[in-house]
Amino acid sequence: MDGRLRSPRSQATPRLPAGLRPEAAGILAISLAAALWAVAAVVADSLFSDGVRPAELTEARVVIGMVGLGLVGGYRRSERRLRPIELIAFGLSIALVTATYYGAIDRLKVAVAIVLQYTAPVLVVVWTALVRRRRPERRLLISLVGAVTGVVLVSGLLVGDTGTVDLLGVAFGLGSAVFFASYTLLGDRAGPAYGPLGAMFRAFAIASVFWVGVQAFSGWPASLFEPSHLPRIAFVGVAGTLVPFLLYVWGIQRVRSERAVIAATLEPVLAALIAWVALDEVLSPVQVAGGALVIAAVVALQARRGIRHHEFEAGI
């Protein structure tokens, strides 16, 4: 273990409280990221109601994320690096995951869009089993089934009208799952290479270039600069994008990507709770049961002991 290999990890790795295992810290970080994404979703919905287009908000959030990461040192060079194609794929996955999800919501019932996006844990587990030849453990498979089932119940899909099936909307929803799974798997590799700050700065720089280029054909995004919109846009960019993505990549370094993406299924549960408290949206007993099932699945991820994280297995 030499200094050249340690430097990326030391870039932004806070000390863990005494007695808190790295795996538990990783799950906690990902859970906090899910909570922030859930709050940001409610704020974003209010912006859409006030005339901000989803593509404009997506552009704003990645640019704010890039600038914020640059200000705290994410631009620093690293001795280690991903292949250019992997780094570009990482950035484009982050650029497109939100856009495809918004596209699914625009054409499908929200419940259907949520369920389609949160097939991502299944994709990650299948990918790691087939490509990385990492056989999933029984406890992880139980957590996976519990989490995905819980998301279906929380969405209300089983008791509500799914509306007309729009094939393009389904394609958007499945695309959001693919991009969600992609940035999870690529973040698993980028974090150890660049450190959480460096990995996310590079990814958000690529995402920003992509969205600024796309939006250049749509004209000046005047709605983003409405004074009444600015505080909420700043919140979505900082608390709903910059901070949770950092937490997510930091957490992935401490738990395997399969566990990370299952823990992220807390997001729709927390979004439903926020809507219940803040927007007086009633939760049915089935939805409450689904939320409990997701929480139980995430807790079950931490029930095992003696995990050796893949960073150490790789000799980092």
C-alpha positions in Angstrom: 0.0 0.0 0.0 1.8 3.2 -1.2 1.1 6.9 -1.0 0.1 7.0 -4.7 -2.8 4.6 -4.1 -3.9 6.2 -0.8 -4.2 9.7 -2.0 -7.7 9.5 -3.7 -9.3 8.0 -0.6 -7.8 10.6 1.7 -9.1 13.5 -0.5 -12.5 13.6 1.3 -12.8 10.8 3.8 -14.0 12.0 7.2 -13.2 10.2 10.4 -15.9 7.8 11.5 -17.2 8.0 15.0 -15.8 5.4 17.4 -17.7 2.2 17.2 -19.4 3.0 13.9 -18.4 0.3 11.3 -17.6 1.5 7.8 -20.5 -0.5 6.4 -23.0 1.1 8.8 -21.5 4.5 8.0 -22.0 3.8 4.3 -25.6 2.8 4.7 -26.2 5.9 6.8 -24.7 8.2 4.2 -26.8 6.6 1.4 -30.0 6.9 3.6 -29.2 10.6 4.2 -28.8 11.0 0.4 -32.1 9.3 -0.2 -33.8 11.7 2.3 -32.3 14.8 0.6 -33.4 13.5 -2.9 -36.9 13.0 -1.5 -37.1 16.5 -0.2 -35.7 17.9 -3.4 -38.3 16.0 -5.4 -41.1 17.8 -3.6 -39.3 21.2 -4.1 -38.8 20.4 -7.8 -42.5 19.5 -8.2 -43.4 23.0 -6.9 -41.0 24.6 -9.5 -42.6 22.6 -12.3 -46.0 23.9 -11.2 -44.6 27.4 -11.4 -43.4 27.0 -15.0 -39.9 25.8 -14.8 -39.3 23.1 -17.4 -37.7 19.8 -16.2 -34.8 20.0 -18.7 -34.0 23.5 -17.4 -34.0 22.4 -13.8 -31.8 19.4 -14.7 -29.3 21.7 -16.3 -29.3 24.0 -13.3 -28.7 21.3 -10.8 -25.7 19.7 -12.6 -24.1 23.1 -13.2 -24.6 24.1 -9.5 -23.2 20.7 -8.6 -20.1 21.2 -10.7 -19.4 24.7 -9.4 -19.9 23.7 -5.8 -17.6 20.7 -6.2 -15.0 22.9 -7.9 -15.1 25.4 -5.1 -14.3 22.7 -2.5 -11.4 21.2 -4.4 -12.9 18.5 -6.6 -10.8 19.7 -9.6 -7.6 18.4 -8.0 -5.6 15.9 -10.1 -5.3 12.2 -9.1 -2.6 9.7 -9.9 -5.2 7.1 -10.6 -8.0 7.4 -13.2 -10.7 5.6 -15.0 -10.6 4.8 -18.6 -12.0 7.9 -20.5 -15.0 5.9 -21.8 -15.9 4.9 -18.2 -15.6 8.5 -16.9 -17.8 9.8 -19.8 -20.4 7.1 -19.1 -20.4 8.0 -15.4 -21.1 11.7 -16.3 -23.7 10.9 -18.9 -25.5 8.5 -16.5 -25.8 11.4 -14.0 -26.8 13.8 -16.8 -29.6 11.5 -18.0 -31.0 9.7 -14.9 -33.1 12.7 -13.8 -34.2 13.7 -17.4 -35.5 10.2 -18.2 -37.3 10.0 -14.8 -39.0 13.3 -15.5 -39.9 12.1 -19.0 -41.5 8.9 -17.5 -43.5 11.0 -15.0 -44.7 13.3 -17.8 -46.1 10.3 -19.8 -47.1 7.8 -17.1 -48.6 7.8 -13.6 -46.0 8.7 -11.0 -46.5 5.3 -9.4 -45.6 3.5 -12.6 -42.5 5.8 -13.1 -41.3 5.1 -9.6 -41.6 1.4 -9.9 -39.8 1.4 -13.3 -36.9 3.5 -11.9 -36.5 1.3 -8.9 -35.9 -1.8 -10.9 -32.4 -0.5 -10.8 -31.4 -2.7 -7.7 -32.3 -5.8 -9.7 -30.1 -4.6 -12.6 -27.2 -4.0 -10.3 -27.4 -7.4 -8.6 -27.8 -9.2 -11.9 -24.8 -7.3 -13.4 -22.5 -8.0 -10.5 -23.5 -11.6 -10.6 -23.0 -12.1 -14.3 -20.2 -9.7 -15.2 -18.2 -9.5 -12.0 -19.0 -13.1 -11.1 -20.0 -12.0 -7.5 -22.6 -14.4 -6.3 -25.3 -12.6 -4.3 -25.8 -13.7 -0.8 -29.1 -15.0 0.5 -29.5 -12.0 2.9 -28.9 -9.5 0.0 -31.5 -11.3 -2.2 -34.0 -11.2 0.6 -33.4 -7.5 1.1 -33.7 -6.9 -2.7 -37.0 -8.7 -2.9 -38.3 -6.8 0.2 -37.1 -3.4 -1.1 -38.6 -3.7 -4.6 -41.8 -5.1 -3.2 -42.0 -2.3 -0.7 -41.5 0.3 -3.5 -44.4 -1.2 -5.5 -46.6 -1.0 -2.4 -45.6 2.6 -1.5 -46.2 3.7 -5.1 -49.9 2.6 -4.8 -49.6 0.8 -8.1 -51.5 -2.3 -6.9 -54.5 -0.3 -5.7 -54.6 2.6 -8.2 -55.3 3.3 -11.8 -52.1 3.0 -13.8 -53.6 5.1 -16.7 -52.9 4.5 -20.3 -49.7 2.6 -21.0 -47.4 4.9 -23.1 -44.5 2.9 -24.6 -42.3 6.0 -24.8 -43.0 6.7 -21.1 -42.1 3.1 -20.3 -38.9 3.5 -22.3 -38.1 6.6 -20.2 -38.8 4.8 -17.0 -36.6 1.8 -17.9 -33.9 4.2 -19.1 -33.9 5.9 -15.7 -33.4 2.5 -14.1 -30.5 1.8 -16.4 -28.8 5.2 -15.7 -29.4 4.8 -12.0 -27.8 1.4 -12.0 -25.0 2.7 -14.3 -23.9 5.6 -12.1 -24.1 3.3 -9.0 -21.7 0.7 -10.6 -19.4 3.4 -12.2 -19.4 5.3 -8.9 -18.2 2.1 -7.3 -15.1 2.4 -9.5 -14.7 6.2 -9.7 -14.8 6.8 -5.9 -11.6 4.9 -5.1 -9.9 6.3 -8.2 -10.5 10.0 -7.6 -12.1 10.3 -4.1 -15.7 11.3 -3.7 -15.0 15.0 -4.5 -12.9 14.3 -7.6 -15.2 11.6 -8.9 -18.3 13.8 -8.7 -16.6 16.9 -10.0 -15.6 15.1 -13.1 -19.0 13.5 -13.6 -20.9 16.8 -13.0 -18.5 18.6 -15.4 -19.4 16.1 -18.2 -23.1 16.3 -17.3 -22.9 20.1 -17.4 -21.3 20.2 -20.8 -24.0 17.9 -22.1 -26.9 19.8 -20.7 -25.6 23.3 -21.6 -25.1 22.0 -25.2 -28.6 20.5 -25.3 -30.3 23.6 -23.8 -28.4 26.0 -26.1 -30.9 25.0 -28.8 -33.8 26.0 -26.5 -32.8 29.6 -25.9 -32.2 31.4 -22.6 -33.7 29.6 -19.6 -35.5 32.8 -18.2 -37.6 30.9 -15.7 -34.5 29.8 -13.8 -33.7 33.4 -13.0 -37.1 34.4 -11.7 -36.4 35.9 -8.2 -39.2 33.7 -6.6 -37.6 30.6 -8.1 -34.0 31.2 -7.1 -34.1 29.9 -3.5 -35.8 26.7 -4.5 -33.4 26.2 -7.5 -30.4 26.7 -5.2 -31.9 24.2 -2.7 -32.4 21.6 -5.5 -28.8 22.2 -6.8 -27.0 22.1 -3.4 -29.1 20.1 -0.9 -30.8 18.0 -3.6 -27.9 17.3 -5.9 -24.4 18.3 -4.7 -24.7 16.9 -1.1 -26.6 13.7 -1.7 -24.6 12.6 -4.7 -21.4 13.1 -2.6 -22.9 11.1 0.2 -24.0 8.4 -2.2 -20.5 7.9 -3.8 -18.9 8.2 -0.4 -21.3 5.5 0.9 -20.6 3.2 -2.1 -17.0 3.1 -1.1 -18.0 1.5 2.2 -20.6 -1.0 1.0 -20.9 -2.9 -2.2 -22.9 -1.3 -5.0 -25.7 -3.9 -4.6 -26.3 -2.8 -1.0 -26.0 0.9 -1.9 -28.7 0.8 -4.5 -31.0 -1.2 -2.3 -30.5 1.4 0.5 -31.5 4.1 -2.0 -35.0 2.7 -2.3 -35.7 4.7 0.9 -36.2 7.7 -1.4 -39.8 7.0 -2.6 -40.7 6.0 1.0 -39.4 9.2 2.4 -40.9 11.2 -0.4 -44.3 9.7 0.4 -43.8 10.6 4.1 -42.9 14.2 3.2 -45.9 14.5 1.0 -48.0 13.1 3.9 -46.7 15.6 6.4 -46.2 18.7 4.2 -48.9 18.3 1.6 -51.6 16.4 3.5 -51.5 13.5 1.1 -53.0 10.5 2.8 -51.1 7.2 2.9 -53.1 4.0 2.8 -52.3 1.1 5.1 -50.8 -0.7 2.0 -48.4 2.2 1.4 -47.5 2.3 5.1 -46.8 -1.5 5.0 -44.7 -1.0 1.9 -42.6 1.7 3.6 -42.1 -0.6 6.6 -40.9 -3.3 4.3 -38.3 -1.1 2.6 -37.0 0.1 5.9 -36.8 -3.5 7.1 -34.9 -4.4 3.9 -32.4 -1.6 4.5 -31.9 -2.6 8.2 -31.4 -6.2 7.1 -28.4 -5.1 5.0 -26.6 -4.3 8.3 -27.5 -7.4 10.1 -24.5 -9.3 8.9 -21.1 -8.9 10.5 -17.5 -9.1 9.5 -17.9 -7.7 6.0 -14.7 -7.0 4.2 -15.2 -4.1 1.8 -14.1 -4.6 -1.8 -11.6 -1.7 -1.5 -9.6 -3.8 0.9 -10.1 -6.9 -1.2 -8.7 -5.0 -4.1 -5.6 -4.0 -2.1 -6.4 -0.2 -1.9 
